[in-house]
Amino acid sequence: MIAKLKGIVDDLSGRRLAVVGDSMVDRFLWGRVDRISPEAPVPVVRIERENAKLGGAANVAANIRALGADVVLFGICGDDEAAGNLRGLLGDHGIDDGGLVATPDRPTTIKTRVLAHNQQVVRTDREDDRPVDARVLEELADRLARNGDFDGFVLSDYGKGVLTDSALSAFIGEALRRDVPVVVDPKRGDYSQYRGVTSLTPNQKEAEQACATVIRSDTALQAAGRTLLERTDAAAVLITRGEHGMALYESGGAEHHLATEATTVYDVTGAGDTVIAVYTTALAAGADFATAARLANHAAGLAVRELGTAAVTADQLRAALGEAQG
């Protein structure tokens, strides 16, 4: 199996994928705490450095690019300083930003995390999560249709307004027209809006919310997986379960339970982005669902070793597979 997974990693290079969804900038302010504020019972963080990373759908694109595949990001940004930061970060990663539509009436989504002694003290979000205007969505769909061939689509739904019901219908329809896999990372409770996708990658909490249930047994987990398959008419559902690994359910009846590959967990931020990036790119390269899920599981084990969002490279995956083989 390891040899098969290594072969898939080699096949990822040269694939071309479209990522559609809610892009953002993750900003990190690093410092230390020496005292409590005299103005309120809160710590005073003395900022020593800062950096920014791609977040949301942009982080999915970064993960796909790190695998050696080409990727075009489709979404919105504001007409502000954060938009310049977003485009600059995309350029640093070699990601095509030709699918980004600037919207002067909305800010670029930016999440700012303040950390002291490697622990998060507070997070601030600057965003507008209202549904995006229909004219903007039409422009996005038009750019996607005119952007050439793709081997797969990722729909990265962070609930920030891009993937409205009409937008989902249009983008899923475009993927079906091209006969390529389309995978969604869902956030909304009504999964019927995702009907027609090839696969979904909810985490366990999202699956519980969608099915209005609590998953405390394999039976409940299986029932949730089968419910989501029926509700979306998908070919497979991959439920990520943190330290419990992953569970894959296929429409033909097959199911696979994968133990976590994580040996060290430092930060789970962005791990879901890594999973859908590797899973979808593997499907685009011709892998079956089980093989794609196993490869994504290895990648997730690498992603959680890093603080903040992390893009797992093809070389890192090869090395991890070599360690697993040894």
N, C-alpha and C positions, 0 to 999 in steps of 0.2 A: 504493500500500500504506500509506503514512504517513497518508493521509486516512482510510483504513479503520480504522487503529489508533486515531486520534483519536476516531473515531465510537464505538468500543468503550469508550474511556475515559469518554466522556460517558454511556454506558449503564450504567456500573458503579454509579452512585448510585441508591439505592433498592432494590438487591438485598439479600437477607437470607440470611446464611450461618451454618452451625453449624460450630464448630471443636471437635473432640474430641481429647484427648490429654494429653500430659505438660506441665503448666505449671510455670514456675519464675520466680524473680527473679534477674536478673543484677546483681550489686553490683560497683561499681568503686571502688577506693581509689587515689587519685592522689597522688604525692609525688615526692621526689627522693632521690638517693643521694649521700652525701658521704663515707662511710667503710665499711669492712668490720667486721663484728661481732668483738669480741675473744673471743666465746664459741664461734664456729664460723666457717668460711670462707664466710660468706654476707653479702650487702649489707644494710645497715641502711637501710630506707626510711622517711623522715620524711614521714608522711601530712599532706597539705595540704588535701585536699578529698575528698568522696565523693559518689557518686550511684548511683541504681538504675534499671534498665530492666526491661521485661517480657522474659521469655525463653521459649524453647521454644514450645509451642502458644499461649501468651499473646502472644508476639511475632507469630505468624501472625495472630492476631486483631487485633493493633494495626495490622498492615499492611493487612488488609482494611478496617478502619475508616478508615484514612487515605485509602483510595480513594473514600470517600464511601458505602460500603455499610454496612448494619447487620450486627452479628455478635453471636452468643451463644457464650460459652466454656463448654465442658463438660469437667470434670476434677476433680481433688482438690487439697486444700491441707491443711495441718495446722491445729491450734488453737494458733497461736503468733504471735509478733511478725511473722515473715516473711509469714504469711497476711494480716495487716493491711496490710502493705506491698503485697502482691500485689493485694488488693482496691482499695487506694487508687490504685495505678497504673492499674488497669483503669478506675476511675471517672474518672481524669484524661483517659483516652483516649475516654471515652464508650462503653465496652464493657460489655455486660450480663453480670454475673457470676452470674446466677441458676442457671447450670448447675454451679457449683462446689460440691462436697460436702466438708465439713470432716471430717477423719479424725484424731481426737485421738491415735491410736497411731502416727501417722507425721508426720515433720516436713515442712514446706513445702520443696520443693527450692530451694536457693539456691546459686548459683555466685558466688564472690567472687574477683575478679581484682585483684591488686596491680600497679600500673603506676608506673614511674619513668621520667621523660623520654620519655613516650609509648611505652614498651616494657614488655611484660608480664614481671614478675619471677617471679610464682608465681600459681597458682590453687588455691583450696580449694573442695571440693564438700560440701555438707551435704544428704544425701538418703537415701532408703530405696527401693531399686529392686526390692524383692520384688513379686510379682504382687499387685495390689490385691484385697482380700477380695470375694467374690462378692456379698455383700449391698450393698456400696458400688457395685459395677458395676450391679446391678439398679436402684439408686436413680438412677444416672446415666442409664440407658436409659429409665427412667420419666420423668425430667425432660425428656429429649429428645423423647419421644413426646408430652408434654403442652405443648410450647412453641410450638405453632403451625406455620405453613408456613415452609419454607426453600427457597431457590433452588439450594443446593448444600451439600455437606459436605466438610470437610477433616479427615482423620485424621492427626494429627501425632504420629508415633511416635518418641519419644526413648529408648525402652527403660527407662522408669522405672516400669513396672508397670501403667499404666492400660489399654493396648491389649493385653490378653491374647487368647488364641485365641477364647474365648467372647465377649469384648467386641467383637472385630473382626467376628465373625459377626453379632452383634446390630446393630451400627451400620451395617455394609454392607447388611444386610437392610432396615433402616429406610430407608436412602437409596434402595434399589431399589424399596421399596414406594411411596415418594413420587415415583419416576421423576425424580430429579434427579441431576446428576453428583456422584460421590464420588471424591475424589482423595487418595492417601495418600503421605506422605513416609516411606519405609520405613527401618527400622533393623535388623530381624531378618534372619537369613540365609535362613530358609525362607520364600520369597515365596509359596508355595502358600497360606499363611494369608490372603493378600490377595486371593484369588480372588473375582472378582465386582466389583472396583472399576472405575471408568471409566478411570482413568489413575493412573500412578505417577510420582514425580519423584526417583529416586535420583541421587546423584552418581556419578561414574565409579568411585570406590573401592568404593562400596556395590554397584554393578553387578558389579564384578569379584568381590567376595566372594560375592555371591549365585550367580554362575555358575561359581565356582571357576576363574577364568581371569585372564589378564593382557591388558589391552587396549592394544596397541601399534600397531594398524593399523585402517584403516576396516573391513576385513573382520571383524576380531575385535570391533569395536564393533557392527557390524551383527548379528553372531551373538549377542552379548549382548542386544541390544535384542529380537531375535526370540525368544530363549529366554525372556525375562521376559514377553513378550506371551503366549506359549504357556502358561507356568507359572501366570499369573494370570487368563487369559482377559480381559485388559483391552482396551479399544479403542485405547489409545495408551500409550506409555512415553516420557517425556521425561528423557533422561540429561543432567545438567549436568556440564560438563567444565572449569570454571575458566577459565583463559586461552584455552582452546580452544573456548569457547562452549557450544553445546548440540546435542544430536542427538535428533530426534523420530522415533519409529517408530510407524506406525499399523497396526492389524490388517488393513486392506485392502491393505497392501503399500506404501503411500506412506512416504517418509522425507524428512526435511528436516534440513540441517546449517546451524546459525546461528553465524556468527562472533561473538565477544564484542563487546558494545557498551561495555565498560569502557575508559575512557581513562586513568583513575587508579585504582590499587588500593591502598587504605590498610588495609583490614581486611575479610576475607571472612566474619567472624562474622555469622551470621544471614542471609546471602545466600540460603540455601536456603529460609528462611521467607518471604522476599520473593517468591521464584520461585513457590512453591506458592500463596501468597495471591493474587498477580496472575493466575496461570494459571487457578486455580479460579474466581475471581470473573469472569474473562472468559468462561469456559465457561458459568457461570451466567447471564451476560448474552446468551448465544446465539452466542458466537464459535466458530469451528471450531478444531480442535486446533492447526493451524499458526499461525493468527492469535493465539491465546491464548499460544502459546509465544513468538512474536516480541515480544509486549507484555511478557511476563515477562522476556525477555532484556534489553529496554531498562531495565526496573525494576532488574534485578540490577546493571546497569552503574552505576546511581545508588547502590545500597545499599553497594557496596564502597568508595565514596568516604568513608564515615563510619567512625569508630572505634567498635566495639561494634555492637550491634544497632541497626537503623535502620528506621523505617517510611516508605516512599516514598509521597508524596501524589499525588493525581490531578493537581494543578497542576504538580508536579515532572515527572511523566510527560509532560504536554502540552508543557512547555518542552523536555524532552529530545527529543521527537518533532519539535518545531519546528526544533531544531538539526540533527537528522538530515536533515530535509527541505532545510534550507538548505545 
